[in-house]
Amino acid sequence: MSVENYTVVEQTVGITEENAVLNKVVFRHPGQIVFGKGSFNQFVEDFNQLGLKRLYILAIPVLRELLSENLSKFEEAGVSFEINYEIEKEPSFEDFNQVLKQAKRFEADSIVGIGGGSVLDTAKLLAAMLDNEQGLAEIVGNGLLNKRKVYLACLPTTSGTGSEVSPNAIFFDTVNNDKKGVISGSLVPDATYVDPMLTVALPPTITAYTALDALTHCLEAYVNNFSHPMCDVLALEGIRLISENLLVAVKNGEDMNARANLALGSVYGGMCLGPVNTAAVHALAYPLGSKYKIPHGLANAILLPHVMEFNLSAAPKKYAKVAQALGVANLGDHELMAKEGINVIKELIRQCSIPSKLSELKIEKDAIEDMAHSALKVQRLLKNNVKEVTLLNAIYIYMNAY
């Protein structure tokens, strides 16, 4: 199998940038967003004022000491709590059902997620399903989950998924061996607390994976069939913040300015997920996660520059603006600037010392066609891409990334 055997279908499916303001967007953000050092303590204080009494906490093991320091404050306020540390990887629906049983048995009246995207997605869906007559089979998809009655707060410990401000929750379906999304305004938290201090413990590799995921959110929201000026401002600033601070945070995880700027860029990317969402990079990344357990951020990082190269002819002006946000000077030529921007992305990935090719992940080349078929099922994202992704085009992109 070789790239030369495949012909790219040159079909642009987007609308012009000048008409993007005519696109309809719906912003659903948390009722309260607290950002900055000390936000975790603010959460504890705020929660204790709500009058809720049975708090179910989803968290990651590394936070045991931090949580233990604050549990007495809940007890003093008369709040009973239970902590679940079991979500340590991208969750399946089976994982979710186990957590749901435990939270129901505890008779939780409130949910908080303190962790990465896996923990936050589980917490979001948990709050929605604790008191809901709908079943899981009825809510998978866009806009099918119709309500949430239980209080929900999210505190991210990574700067990547943006789940703390988005209406999305992604789970692995072991029956069909693929990833599926639940997208609903009901999944947007009541309150979000973004404390950069919670991200300091992230090792360099995870810092890189998650930040490149956030960068992809921003970039795909900006170069998108349904892009909108309201999101564009967030997306371009997110690209700038992440690209300028990623390597600093990877090399020195205790640099709080870099950590805070990555966290802010991640929030901006998450804010774009509801109104606009992602496109071909994420769709093509899904089979890498579901079939080969490749970390989501790494899968996005490997595919991002190759999807950009594929899309370039459909949106050279927008990719030139992306390049400027990445620090490329105005060269007076959109295509030339766009190509320089892609080179910046490739160099960022290289300097993060993470894999940059599918071949480095021990994926057989013969598996590419099967991955392409799987990716084409993710039409809820592929419809956003500025160039149509056919089966042959998907194979072409995977081959270039190999």
Salt bridges, closest charged atoms under 4 A:
GLU10 OE1 - LYS387 NZ 2.93
GLU17 OE2 - LYS321 NZ 3.04
GLU18 OE2 - LYS317 NZ 3.41
GLU90 OE1 - LYS179 NZ 2.46
ASP95 OD2 - LYS89 NZ 3.50
ASP131 OD2 - LYS149 NZ 3.84
GLU133 OE1 - LYS147 NZ 3.01
ASP173 OD2 - LYS180 NZ 2.75
ASP190 OD2 - ARG148 NH1 2.77
ASP213 OD1 - HIS217 NE2 3.10
ASP213 OD1 - HIS282 NE2 3.38
ASP213 OD1 - HIS296 NE2 3.35
GLU220 OE1 - HIS282 ND1 2.83
ASP232 OD2 - LYS318 NZ 3.77
GLU237 OE2 - ARG240 NH2 2.57
GLU244 OE1 - ARG240 NH1 2.95
GLU309 OE1 - HIS306 ND1 3.74
GLU309 OE2 - LYS346 NZ 2.78
GLU335 OE2 - LYS339 NZ 3.32
GLU347 OE2 - ARG350 NH2 2.54
GLU369 OE2 - HIS373 NE2 3.91
ASP370 OD2 - LYS291 NZ 3.50
